């Protein structure tokens, strides 16, 4: 079960694209459309994964039973018609309900199905997504008679008992990219398909420095060259890689200056799940939807730039 969170994330991303691009629905059958999106996301986000059968089964269950799942969602949340629920939230609910109702309970107990959906909501949804998903799935669970309520959870596997300090490290570099424009400062941000604005970043290759990585990577995502100015900070978190197992990702963030010119995001969805890129004035930045670990870095950059502008 080591990679199930990643597997559900791949399924969620596939469902998001399928649900979002309604133009394809008229051109291809559900099966053809979903298979194409799934294969691309699997290659991009979980290459070499041994969990493909689980992902395919979950994806097929959601697509085949979508109408029934949507009816259940609307009954459990009568104030929220399905088309008024955000694309991310409604597809998380579909995944959660498919596992809650149709999965093998020995493999995915009801409580696990609900908890995993909540974790997806916290990772990819908005501020209130976790509570919303919990409320809807909890209502359905109660209607089912709360199966497995008194079962004790199985102890979690310890993957090698390796402490975080001894995990293999994957080093990345990220940048808050800014430009002077019309007497003010603007930041260039990328947008992912889960609705968050975030920073351009990339993995270090062939022993290159963090600065060299950004000089190489940022133009590929933003379409503009950058000059690295100073380090802003760093963060780290452990995660599971489908081939390497548990790893530690360490990201160093820098402030980088760019010319103010049109931004271009090549290959959009195929570029790591990104779908947009845009300049924002400093005054508009903190109203955007950021991931929790990105916000302190962005805030520090804004503070530094604002001080310089005085």
Buried (B, 14 or more C-beta within 10 A) or exposed (E): EBBBBBBBBBBBBBBBBBBBEEEBEEEEEBEEBBBBBBEBBBEBBBEEBEBBEBBBBBBBBBBBBBEEBBEBBBEBBEEBEBEEBBBBBBBBBBBBBBBBBBBEBEEBBBBBBBBBBBBBBBBBBBEEBBEBBBEBBBBBBEEEEEEEEEEEEEEEEEEEEBEEEEBEEBBBBBBBBBBBEEEEBBBBBBBBBBBBBBBBBBEBEEEBEBBBBBBBBBBBBBBBEBEBBEEBEBBBEEEBBBEEBBBBBBBBBBBBBBEBEEBEBEEEBEBBBBBEBBBBEBEEBEEBBBBEEBBBBBBBBBEBBEEEEE
